[in-house]
Amino acid sequence: MKQQYACRLEMITIIVCINTRSLRMPDHLGQSSQRRLSINRSILKTYLLAGAVFLSGTAQGVQAKEKPIVAIEPLVCDLVKAIAPPSKQVKCLIGRKVDVHDVKFSPRQAQALNNASQVFTLGQEMTPSIKKWQDKPITTVVGVSAIEIDDHDDHDEHSSAKHDDHDDHGKGHGEEAFEWAGVFELSPGTYTWSFAKVDGDYADPAMKMVILKSGDIEASEELAEELLESKNSEFKRNNDQLVAQEKAYVLTFNERKESTTFNVEIKKAGKYVFFTEHMPFEFEADEHFFKDVSGDDVEPIAQVPDEGGDHHHHDHGGADPHIWHDPHNIIKMGNIISRSIKKNMSFFDRENRKIVSERSKSVNSILEDLDQWTQRQVSTIPSNQRTIVSKHKAMEYYGDAFGLKTISLLDFMGNLGSLRPQTIATVLGELKEENVKVLFAEQKPPSKLIKNLSRQTSTPIAKQQIYVDGLMPKGNTISVAVHNTCSIVNSLGGSCNKITGTQLVNRWDSLIKR
């Protein structure tokens, strides 16, 4: 009689196997004995099959409770969705309308990070709030600190930071005496200036501040820098009093408190300018930093940087984190994600490991095609018009990859976001030298910096903005690249084939659908 096996292999590697031949009854037994054995065999088979069903349900329950993969930034989340098996739950932590530079994680978001099976992020260079979680075993960084950048050390050939005639305003963060200045119209009385912990820590345990009786930032700048660089400073702690004087304060923050508050005494009505080593907005947790005696917010009537209501300070510590503008860097990011996902899988989960490998190949194929497509579109731009002028240092990787010059205005003018009279001549000369035909806005409406430069140089602003910090409100990794390229190419006198670009977008969409 042929052997018969009824076997079931569960995910938890328990094998239930019924060998029906081993239960065959010997011929010498009587009918009653054979009947009893037959009954016992049936009972045994029933128990074994019931056990198999139970184990199957248990395995399914384990799968249902599997922790999700969490991706911090929208672009990273899109890439993870393209690579991870469709059966894996992928959670995007930050919405597309949120500025990743300045995001503050809510308690719910923090809980999601702590409960994740894996976390993927561009790193603190792009998203400073991830610092607390970056070194955890479940976190994988795929940003600029994690990959090798090809021929992209300092962008000396393209960045306007190379100009020697701009030493006073071309310093990097940490070299300038102050980072922010604001003018306030104040009445006599006591005001409070508070510094709060964000994500459990102060942006810095101490900082310098200068308060001067003046309404002109530029006229007071030289004195403020002298005072801030002087060693003759006055130390102040929680609840201490500050007054307008020609002396710098060293403000030290109480690490045992969630916020540290200083009292600002104003004796005469008028305009006062505050100079600080750090952006005050970096210390805003739940409350505005400057309030009057009634507890109402007091806003500056003028400030630098002046971003038209956008108070974000995008400092990356010298490392440009916008690596994805070169498709080959996205390939490197994807390869890191692929290896990390497979490493986190069970050795026995060969099916999903194979799926990850296949999806990674598809991702890389689309990105290689995106690179070739972009080169073809850029080639249509007249050779003497291939210069991108934008506000932030974010398009250098794109320029290096596709042969365009880039001018970053905030590098050109230092970390201060307002055009100054002494720099306008230099800006005009640079735009004329590079035959600049258009300026590119990074937001709608364009920032005051771009609008001022456009007005004072008679250089138009491109009709369509470029997205430098991640994805568009709708679309994917490929669609934002296609949009940026078509905006750049068409604005600089070239002709962009949007139809072939859309075909790449559709291929990517088929991967990320879950």
TIFI-942222 format. One record per residue (C-alpha): residue number from 0; residue in three letters; x, y, z. Coordinates in steps of 0.02 Angstrom, whole numbers, always signed. Example, Ala and Ser with C-alpha at 12.3 -4.5 7.8 and 13.67 -1.06 7.14 Angstrom:
BEGIN
(site 0, ALA, (+615, -225, +390)) (site 1, SER, (+684, -53, +357)) 
REM end
This chain:
BEGIN
(site 0, MET, (+0, +0, +0)) (site 1, LYS, (+66, +170, -51)) (site 2, GLN, (+118, +286, +89)) (site 3, GLN, (+3, +434, +116)) (site 4, TYR, (+50, +593, +209)) (site 5, ALA, (-61, +738, +259)) (site 6, CYS, (+61, +880, +301)) (site 7, ARG, (+44, +1064, +342)) (site 8, LEU, (+190, +1185, +362)) (site 9, GLU, (+152, +1343, +459)) (site 10, MET, (+251, +1506, +464)) (site 11, ILE, (+311, +1469, +639)) (site 12, THR, (+398, +1316, +569)) (site 13, ILE, (+284, +1189, +655)) (site 14, ILE, (+251, +1038, +544)) (site 15, VAL, (+99, +931, +572)) (site 16, CYS, (+117, +768, +477)) (site 17, ILE, (+2, +619, +473)) (site 18, ASN, (+76, +455, +414)) (site 19, THR, (-77, +352, +372)) (site 20, ARG, (+24, +193, +343)) (site 21, SER, (+92, +198, +520)) (site 22, LEU, (-87, +184, +577)) (site 23, ARG, (-124, +29, +470)) (site 24, MET, (-200, -113, +571)) (site 25, PRO, (-113, -283, +578)) (site 26, ASP, (-207, -425, +492)) (site 27, HIS, (-198, -543, +642)) (site 28, LEU, (-308, -431, +749)) (site 29, GLY, (-489, -475, +772)) (site 30, GLN, (-633, -372, +705)) (site 31, SER, (-667, -287, +872)) (site 32, SER, (-485, -237, +892)) (site 33, GLN, (-477, -174, +714)) (site 34, ARG, (-636, -73, +744)) (site 35, ARG, (-560, +9, +899)) (site 36, LEU, (-400, +53, +806)) (site 37, SER, (-501, +124, +664)) (site 38, ILE, (-596, +236, +784)) (site 39, ASN, (-433, +292, +869)) (site 40, ARG, (-355, +330, +700)) (site 41, SER, (-502, +440, +653)) (site 42, ILE, (-494, +531, +818)) (site 43, LEU, (-307, +558, +800)) (site 44, LYS, (-325, +626, +624)) (site 45, THR, (-464, +743, +684)) (site 46, TYR, (-355, +810, +825)) (site 47, LEU, (-206, +836, +711)) (site 48, LEU, (-307, +926, +580)) (site 49, ALA, (-390, +1034, +712)) (site 50, GLY, (-219, +1077, +778)) (site 51, ALA, (-162, +1124, +605)) (site 52, VAL, (-311, +1239, +582)) (site 53, PHE, (-278, +1318, +752)) (site 54, LEU, (-96, +1348, +709)) (site 55, SER, (-146, +1423, +543)) (site 56, GLY, (-260, +1545, +629)) (site 57, THR, (-125, +1587, +755)) (site 58, ALA, (-2, +1623, +615)) (site 59, GLN, (-128, +1735, +530)) (site 60, GLY, (-154, +1826, +693)) (site 61, VAL, (+34, +1854, +709)) (site 62, GLN, (+35, +1926, +534)) (site 63, ALA, (-111, +2041, +574)) (site 64, LYS, (-20, +2113, +725)) (site 65, GLU, (+143, +2140, +630)) (site 66, LYS, (+219, +2311, +667)) (site 67, PRO, (+217, +2433, +521)) (site 68, ILE, (+366, +2508, +431)) (site 69, VAL, (+371, +2695, +466)) (site 70, ALA, (+449, +2818, +343)) (site 71, ILE, (+477, +2994, +406)) (site 72, GLU, (+481, +3106, +252)) (site 73, PRO, (+351, +3091, +112)) (site 74, LEU, (+482, +3060, -22)) (site 75, VAL, (+563, +2921, +80)) (site 76, CYS, (+392, +2846, +113)) (site 77, ASP, (+355, +2844, -73)) (site 78, LEU, (+519, +2754, -104)) (site 79, VAL, (+488, +2627, +34)) (site 80, LYS, (+315, +2589, -37)) (site 81, ALA, (+393, +2558, -207)) (site 82, ILE, (+516, +2430, -135)) (site 83, ALA, (+428, +2345, +12)) (site 84, PRO, (+314, +2196, -24)) (site 85, PRO, (+131, +2249, -45)) (site 86, SER, (+89, +2138, +105)) (site 87, LYS, (+192, +2251, +219)) (site 88, GLN, (+107, +2399, +302)) (site 89, VAL, (+201, +2561, +267)) (site 90, LYS, (+155, +2716, +368)) (site 91, CYS, (+202, +2892, +311)) (site 92, LEU, (+236, +2995, +468)) (site 93, ILE, (+243, +3173, +397)) (site 94, GLY, (+113, +3246, +282)) (site 95, ARG, (+161, +3328, +119)) (site 96, LYS, (+110, +3502, +173)) (site 97, VAL, (+222, +3496, +327)) (site 98, ASP, (+396, +3572, +319)) (site 99, VAL, (+513, +3429, +368)) (site 100, HIS, (+647, +3554, +422)) (site 101, ASP, (+541, +3621, +564)) (site 102, VAL, (+420, +3480, +605)) (site 103, LYS, (+386, +3443, +787)) (site 104, PHE, (+327, +3266, +818)) (site 105, SER, (+162, +3249, +909)) (site 106, PRO, (+141, +3119, +1048)) (site 107, ARG, (+48, +3009, +924)) (site 108, GLN, (+190, +3021, +798)) (site 109, ALA, (+318, +2984, +933)) (site 110, GLN, (+218, +2830, +981)) (site 111, ALA, (+213, +2774, +800)) (site 112, LEU, (+403, +2788, +792)) (site 113, ASN, (+425, +2688, +951)) (site 114, ASN, (+306, +2551, +892)) (site 115, ALA, (+377, +2532, +716)) (site 116, SER, (+463, +2376, +653)) (site 117, GLN, (+580, +2486, +550)) (site 118, VAL, (+603, +2673, +528)) (site 119, PHE, (+674, +2755, +370)) (site 120, THR, (+728, +2938, +362)) (site 121, LEU, (+835, +3062, +268)) (site 122, GLY, (+920, +3099, +434)) (site 123, GLN, (+937, +3250, +545)) (site 124, GLU, (+1022, +3352, +408)) (site 125, MET, (+851, +3363, +327)) (site 126, THR, (+736, +3329, +475)) (site 127, PRO, (+817, +3389, +638)) (site 128, SER, (+675, +3318, +745)) (site 129, ILE, (+728, +3140, +703)) (site 130, LYS, (+888, +3163, +806)) (site 131, LYS, (+814, +3074, +957)) (site 132, TRP, (+772, +2918, +855)) (site 133, GLN, (+912, +2919, +727)) (site 134, ASP, (+1031, +2808, +824)) (site 135, LYS, (+903, +2676, +872)) (site 136, PRO, (+930, +2500, +801)) (site 137, ILE, (+765, +2504, +704)) (site 138, THR, (+810, +2667, +614)) (site 139, THR, (+894, +2670, +444)) (site 140, VAL, (+960, +2834, +374)) (site 141, VAL, (+954, +2847, +184)) (site 142, GLY, (+1006, +3030, +167)) (site 143, VAL, (+1166, +3123, +130)) (site 144, SER, (+1261, +3051, +280)) (site 145, ALA, (+1225, +2872, +225)) (site 146, ILE, (+1275, +2870, +42)) (site 147, GLU, (+1430, +2910, -58)) (site 148, ILE, (+1404, +3063, -165)) (site 149, ASP, (+1486, +3062, -337)) (site 150, ASP, (+1588, +3216, -381)) (site 151, HIS, (+1486, +3328, -268)) (site 152, ASP, (+1593, +3386, -125)) (site 153, ASP, (+1575, +3574, -122)) (site 154, HIS, (+1490, +3623, -285)) (site 155, ASP, (+1628, +3749, -313)) (site 156, GLU, (+1599, +3759, -500)) (site 157, HIS, (+1418, +3811, -483)) (site 158, SER, (+1383, +3886, -313)) (site 159, SER, (+1390, +4073, -293)) (site 160, ALA, (+1473, +4049, -125)) (site 161, LYS, (+1639, +4053, -221)) (site 162, HIS, (+1637, +4244, -242)) (site 163, ASP, (+1777, +4328, -148)) (site 164, ASP, (+1697, +4499, -148)) (site 165, HIS, (+1561, +4443, -32)) (site 166, ASP, (+1653, +4394, +124)) (site 167, ASP, (+1547, +4492, +244)) (site 168, HIS, (+1387, +4403, +198)) (site 169, GLY, (+1444, +4235, +133)) (site 170, LYS, (+1488, +4155, +297)) (site 171, GLY, (+1415, +3988, +347)) (site 172, HIS, (+1308, +3960, +499)) (site 173, GLY, (+1411, +3971, +656)) (site 174, GLU, (+1531, +4101, +584)) (site 175, GLU, (+1412, +4249, +591)) (site 176, ALA, (+1393, +4343, +753)) (site 177, PHE, (+1203, +4333, +742)) (site 178, GLU, (+1078, +4226, +652)) (site 179, TRP, (+918, +4327, +673)) (site 180, ALA, (+870, +4508, +704)) (site 181, GLY, (+697, +4581, +736)) (site 182, VAL, (+627, +4755, +765)) (site 183, PHE, (+484, +4778, +889)) (site 184, GLU, (+375, +4932, +921)) (site 185, LEU, (+360, +4930, +1111)) (site 186, SER, (+271, +5030, +1245)) (site 187, PRO, (+341, +5049, +1421)) (site 188, GLY, (+316, +4896, +1528)) (site 189, THR, (+377, +4719, +1563)) (site 190, TYR, (+381, +4590, +1425)) (site 191, THR, (+429, +4406, +1430)) (site 192, TRP, (+543, +4315, +1312)) (site 193, SER, (+536, +4126, +1331)) (site 194, PHE, (+639, +3981, +1265)) (site 195, ALA, (+557, +3810, +1265)) (site 196, LYS, (+617, +3633, +1244)) (site 197, VAL, (+568, +3550, +1080)) (site 198, ASP, (+561, +3360, +1080)) (site 199, GLY, (+636, +3359, +1254)) (site 200, ASP, (+787, +3469, +1221)) (site 201, TYR, (+832, +3651, +1198)) (site 202, ALA, (+899, +3694, +1026)) (site 203, ASP, (+1054, +3751, +1122)) (site 204, PRO, (+1084, +3759, +1311)) (site 205, ALA, (+1133, +3943, +1296)) (site 206, MET, (+1137, +4087, +1173)) (site 207, LYS, (+1187, +4269, +1160)) (site 208, MET, (+1066, +4414, +1136)) (site 209, VAL, (+1086, +4601, +1110)) (site 210, ILE, (+946, +4729, +1135)) (site 211, LEU, (+972, +4904, +1061)) (site 212, LYS, (+862, +5059, +1057)) (site 213, SER, (+848, +5067, +869)) (site 214, GLY, (+727, +5034, +726)) (site 215, ASP, (+859, +5002, +593)) (site 216, ILE, (+933, +4826, +586)) (site 217, GLU, (+1064, +4867, +457)) (site 218, ALA, (+1124, +5024, +545)) (site 219, SER, (+1140, +4929, +709)) (site 220, GLU, (+1218, +4772, +638)) (site 221, GLU, (+1401, +4821, +657)) (site 222, LEU, (+1380, +4868, +840)) (site 223, ALA, (+1279, +4711, +875)) (site 224, GLU, (+1413, +4599, +798)) (site 225, GLU, (+1547, +4687, +901)) (site 226, LEU, (+1449, +4661, +1062)) (site 227, LEU, (+1407, +4480, +1023)) (site 228, GLU, (+1589, +4439, +986)) (site 229, SER, (+1650, +4529, +1142)) (site 230, LYS, (+1699, +4430, +1297)) (site 231, ASN, (+1623, +4566, +1408)) (site 232, SER, (+1450, +4487, +1417)) (site 233, GLU, (+1322, +4479, +1557)) (site 234, PHE, (+1256, +4308, +1609)) (site 235, LYS, (+1070, +4289, +1639)) (site 236, ARG, (+964, +4145, +1704)) (site 237, ASN, (+779, +4101, +1720)) (site 238, ASN, (+670, +4251, +1770)) (site 239, ASP, (+816, +4374, +1760)) (site 240, GLN, (+789, +4549, +1691)) (site 241, LEU, (+849, +4611, +1521)) (site 242, VAL, (+861, +4794, +1468)) (site 243, ALA, (+916, +4885, +1311)) (site 244, GLN, (+1100, +4922, +1327)) (site 245, GLU, (+1264, +4911, +1232)) (site 246, LYS, (+1308, +4744, +1307)) (site 247, ALA, (+1276, +4565, +1255)) (site 248, TYR, (+1180, +4445, +1366)) (site 249, VAL, (+1225, +4262, +1383)) (site 250, LEU, (+1060, +4176, +1414)) (site 251, THR, (+1074, +4006, +1499)) (site 252, PHE, (+924, +3889, +1498)) (site 253, ASN, (+865, +3784, +1643)) (site 254, GLU, (+879, +3602, +1585)) (site 255, ARG, (+762, +3547, +1725)) (site 256, LYS, (+621, +3655, +1659)) (site 257, GLU, (+523, +3639, +1497)) (site 258, SER, (+547, +3824, +1466)) (site 259, THR, (+658, +3965, +1527)) (site 260, THR, (+588, +4143, +1535)) (site 261, PHE, (+673, +4313, +1541)) (site 262, ASN, (+591, +4480, +1585)) (site 263, VAL, (+622, +4621, +1461)) (site 264, GLU, (+602, +4793, +1542)) (site 265, ILE, (+558, +4935, +1424)) (site 266, LYS, (+566, +5108, +1502)) (site 267, LYS, (+535, +5219, +1351)) (site 268, ALA, (+415, +5192, +1206)) (site 269, GLY, (+495, +5164, +1037)) (site 270, LYS, (+576, +5040, +921)) (site 271, TYR, (+697, +4909, +986)) (site 272, VAL, (+801, +4788, +885)) (site 273, PHE, (+847, +4616, +955)) (site 274, PHE, (+995, +4518, +887)) (site 275, THR, (+1007, +4332, +930)) (site 276, GLU, (+1132, +4193, +897)) (site 277, HIS, (+992, +4072, +854)) (site 278, MET, (+824, +4085, +768)) (site 279, PRO, (+700, +4116, +910)) (site 280, PHE, (+574, +4006, +820)) (site 281, GLU, (+685, +3855, +854)) (site 282, PHE, (+635, +3871, +1036)) (site 283, GLU, (+448, +3882, +1005)) (site 284, ALA, (+359, +3728, +1070)) (site 285, ASP, (+178, +3775, +1105)) (site 286, GLU, (+193, +3961, +1140)) (site 287, HIS, (+256, +4113, +1045)) (site 288, PHE, (+424, +4173, +1113)) (site 289, PHE, (+385, +4358, +1147)) (site 290, LYS, (+232, +4418, +1246)) (site 291, ASP, (+173, +4577, +1331)) (site 292, VAL, (+110, +4598, +1508)) (site 293, SER, (-64, +4536, +1457)) (site 294, GLY, (+8, +4378, +1383)) (site 295, ASP, (-28, +4430, +1204)) (site 296, ASP, (+97, +4388, +1066)) (site 297, VAL, (+211, +4527, +1007)) (site 298, GLU, (+267, +4510, +827)) (site 299, PRO, (+417, +4599, +747)) (site 300, ILE, (+379, +4740, +625)) (site 301, ALA, (+538, +4696, +530)) (site 302, GLN, (+660, +4551, +536)) (site 303, VAL, (+801, +4461, +447)) (site 304, PRO, (+787, +4333, +379)) (site 305, ASP, (+624, +4400, +309)) (site 306, GLU, (+528, +4261, +225)) (site 307, GLY, (+361, +4344, +210)) (site 308, GLY, (+287, +4258, +361)) (site 309, ASP, (+386, +4097, +336)) (site 310, HIS, (+497, +4091, +489)) (site 311, HIS, (+588, +3932, +448)) (site 312, HIS, (+775, +3924, +457)) (site 313, HIS, (+841, +3792, +340)) (site 314, ASP, (+1019, +3767, +395)) (site 315, HIS, (+1098, +3601, +351)) (site 316, GLY, (+1265, +3618, +438)) (site 317, GLY, (+1360, +3630, +274)) (site 318, ALA, (+1296, +3466, +200)) (site 319, ASP, (+1167, +3486, +63)) (site 320, PRO, (+1036, +3351, +101)) (site 321, HIS, (+937, +3371, -62)) (site 322, ILE, (+1021, +3221, -142)) (site 323, TRP, (+868, +3150, -232)) (site 324, HIS, (+876, +3282, -369)) (site 325, ASP, (+1004, +3164, -448)) (site 326, PRO, (+913, +3001, -496)) (site 327, HIS, (+1070, +2899, -465)) (site 328, ASN, (+1067, +2954, -283)) (site 329, ILE, (+888, +2892, -269)) (site 330, ILE, (+951, +2724, -331)) (site 331, LYS, (+1078, +2722, -190)) (site 332, MET, (+941, +2768, -66)) (site 333, GLY, (+832, +2628, -131)) (site 334, ASN, (+972, +2501, -119)) (site 335, ILE, (+994, +2544, +65)) (site 336, ILE, (+807, +2523, +94)) (site 337, SER, (+804, +2357, +2)) (site 338, ARG, (+948, +2285, +104)) (site 339, SER, (+873, +2345, +267)) (site 340, ILE, (+700, +2272, +231)) (site 341, LYS, (+771, +2103, +182)) (site 342, LYS, (+885, +2102, +334)) (site 343, ASN, (+733, +2125, +445)) (site 344, MET, (+643, +1977, +367)) (site 345, SER, (+646, +1798, +426)) (site 346, PHE, (+771, +1684, +340)) (site 347, PHE, (+626, +1572, +292)) (site 348, ASP, (+526, +1715, +213)) (site 349, ARG, (+605, +1684, +44)) (site 350, GLU, (+452, +1735, -53)) (site 351, ASN, (+450, +1913, +13)) (site 352, ARG, (+639, +1927, +0)) (site 353, LYS, (+622, +1884, -184)) (site 354, ILE, (+482, +2013, -203)) (site 355, VAL, (+593, +2149, -129)) (site 356, SER, (+734, +2107, -248)) (site 357, GLU, (+618, +2111, -399)) (site 358, ARG, (+537, +2275, -347)) (site 359, SER, (+709, +2353, -318)) (site 360, LYS, (+760, +2306, -495)) (site 361, SER, (+601, +2389, -561)) (site 362, VAL, (+636, +2546, -458)) (site 363, ASN, (+815, +2558, -522)) (site 364, SER, (+757, +2531, -701)) (site 365, ILE, (+633, +2675, -691)) (site 366, LEU, (+762, +2789, -611)) (site 367, GLU, (+891, +2750, -746)) (site 368, ASP, (+760, +2792, -876)) (site 369, LEU, (+720, +2953, -780)) (site 370, ASP, (+903, +3002, -788)) (site 371, GLN, (+908, +2973, -977)) (site 372, TRP, (+743, +3064, -1001)) (site 373, THR, (+804, +3215, -902)) (site 374, GLN, (+966, +3225, -1002)) (site 375, ARG, (+865, +3230, -1164)) (site 376, GLN, (+753, +3370, -1100)) (site 377, VAL, (+898, +3476, -1033)) (site 378, SER, (+989, +3457, -1199)) (site 379, THR, (+852, +3563, -1280)) (site 380, ILE, (+900, +3716, -1176)) (site 381, PRO, (+1014, +3839, -1269)) (site 382, SER, (+1190, +3812, -1204)) (site 383, ASN, (+1208, +3994, -1149)) (site 384, GLN, (+1050, +3991, -1043)) (site 385, ARG, (+1082, +3841, -930)) (site 386, THR, (+1081, +3928, -761)) (site 387, ILE, (+960, +3893, -618)) (site 388, VAL, (+935, +4035, -492)) (site 389, SER, (+840, +3986, -335)) (site 390, LYS, (+827, +4041, -156)) (site 391, HIS, (+904, +3895, -61)) (site 392, LYS, (+1054, +3786, -93)) (site 393, ALA, (+953, +3637, -151)) (site 394, MET, (+977, +3611, -339)) (site 395, GLU, (+1165, +3581, -345)) (site 396, TYR, (+1147, +3393, -364)) (site 397, TYR, (+1029, +3422, -510)) (site 398, GLY, (+1149, +3546, -589)) (site 399, ASP, (+1298, +3430, -569)) (site 400, ALA, (+1203, +3281, -641)) (site 401, PHE, (+1135, +3370, -795)) (site 402, GLY, (+1260, +3505, -834)) (site 403, LEU, (+1175, +3664, -772)) (site 404, LYS, (+1251, +3804, -670)) (site 405, THR, (+1164, +3844, -506)) (site 406, ILE, (+1157, +4005, -406)) (site 407, SER, (+1089, +3991, -229)) (site 408, LEU, (+1037, +4162, -166)) (site 409, LEU, (+1048, +4126, +19)) (site 410, ASP, (+1225, +4064, -6)) (site 411, PHE, (+1261, +4217, -109)) (site 412, MET, (+1201, +4334, +26)) (site 413, GLY, (+1244, +4232, +180)) (site 414, ASN, (+1111, +4163, +296)) (site 415, LEU, (+1012, +4325, +299)) (site 416, GLY, (+862, +4321, +186)) (site 417, SER, (+844, +4504, +138)) (site 418, LEU, (+931, +4591, -5)) (site 419, ARG, (+1046, +4728, +54)) (site 420, PRO, (+1099, +4880, -48)) (site 421, GLN, (+1283, +4834, -44)) (site 422, THR, (+1248, +4664, -121)) (site 423, ILE, (+1129, +4714, -259)) (site 424, ALA, (+1271, +4767, -375)) (site 425, THR, (+1356, +4599, -351)) (site 426, VAL, (+1193, +4507, -385)) (site 427, LEU, (+1161, +4608, -542)) (site 428, GLY, (+1335, +4571, -605)) (site 429, GLU, (+1317, +4385, -575)) (site 430, LEU, (+1149, +4373, -662)) (site 431, LYS, (+1215, +4471, -811)) (site 432, GLU, (+1374, +4366, -820)) (site 433, GLU, (+1276, +4203, -822)) (site 434, ASN, (+1145, +4270, -944)) (site 435, VAL, (+1006, +4230, -820)) (site 436, LYS, (+835, +4238, -902)) (site 437, VAL, (+722, +4185, -758)) (site 438, LEU, (+715, +4157, -569)) (site 439, PHE, (+638, +4001, -493)) (site 440, ALA, (+522, +4012, -344)) (site 441, GLU, (+512, +3871, -218)) (site 442, GLN, (+340, +3917, -155)) (site 443, LYS, (+178, +4000, -208)) (site 444, PRO, (+168, +4146, -192)) (site 445, PRO, (+357, +4174, -214)) (site 446, SER, (+456, +4228, -61)) (site 447, LYS, (+492, +4411, -32)) (site 448, LEU, (+675, +4377, -71)) (site 449, ILE, (+635, +4314, -247)) (site 450, LYS, (+507, +4451, -280)) (site 451, ASN, (+627, +4587, -223)) (site 452, LEU, (+767, +4519, -331)) (site 453, SER, (+651, +4505, -480)) (site 454, ARG, (+592, +4685, -460)) (site 455, GLN, (+765, +4758, -434)) (site 456, THR, (+847, +4660, -575)) (site 457, SER, (+702, +4657, -698)) (site 458, THR, (+718, +4468, -707)) (site 459, PRO, (+552, +4374, -721)) (site 460, ILE, (+498, +4233, -606)) (site 461, ALA, (+459, +4064, -684)) (site 462, LYS, (+272, +4030, -701)) (site 463, GLN, (+287, +3862, -613)) (site 464, GLN, (+376, +3838, -449)) (site 465, ILE, (+504, +3702, -419)) (site 466, TYR, (+488, +3582, -272)) (site 467, VAL, (+657, +3569, -187)) (site 468, ASP, (+616, +3490, -18)) (site 469, GLY, (+517, +3336, -68)) (site 470, LEU, (+356, +3286, -154)) (site 471, MET, (+218, +3393, -227)) (site 472, PRO, (+46, +3398, -142)) (site 473, LYS, (-2, +3258, -263)) (site 474, GLY, (+108, +3137, -358)) (site 475, ASN, (+260, +3029, -326)) (site 476, THR, (+450, +3028, -333)) (site 477, ILE, (+451, +3027, -523)) (site 478, SER, (+312, +3155, -549)) (site 479, VAL, (+402, +3287, -444)) (site 480, ALA, (+562, +3257, -544)) (site 481, VAL, (+466, +3271, -709)) (site 482, HIS, (+378, +3429, -649)) (site 483, ASN, (+541, +3513, -595)) (site 484, THR, (+630, +3467, -756)) (site 485, CYS, (+488, +3530, -867)) (site 486, SER, (+475, +3691, -766)) (site 487, ILE, (+664, +3720, -782)) (site 488, VAL, (+678, +3668, -965)) (site 489, ASN, (+527, +3766, -1029)) (site 490, SER, (+575, +3921, -928)) (site 491, LEU, (+754, +3921, -994)) (site 492, GLY, (+705, +3912, -1177)) (site 493, GLY, (+701, +3723, -1203)) (site 494, SER, (+559, +3605, -1246)) (site 495, CYS, (+507, +3472, -1120)) (site 496, ASN, (+419, +3312, -1177)) (site 497, LYS, (+291, +3293, -1036)) (site 498, ILE, (+208, +3142, -1119)) (site 499, THR, (+361, +3029, -1106)) (site 500, GLY, (+389, +3092, -929)) (site 501, THR, (+211, +3044, -883)) (site 502, GLN, (+244, +2867, -943)) (site 503, LEU, (+382, +2854, -812)) (site 504, VAL, (+262, +2922, -681)) (site 505, ASN, (+134, +2788, -723)) (site 506, ARG, (+264, +2650, -709)) (site 507, TRP, (+307, +2710, -534)) (site 508, ASP, (+124, +2723, -486)) (site 509, SER, (+101, +2539, -526)) (site 510, LEU, (+236, +2498, -397)) (site 511, ILE, (+172, +2602, -252)) (site 512, LYS, (-10, +2548, -262)) (site 513, ARG, (-42, +2439, -110)) 
REM end
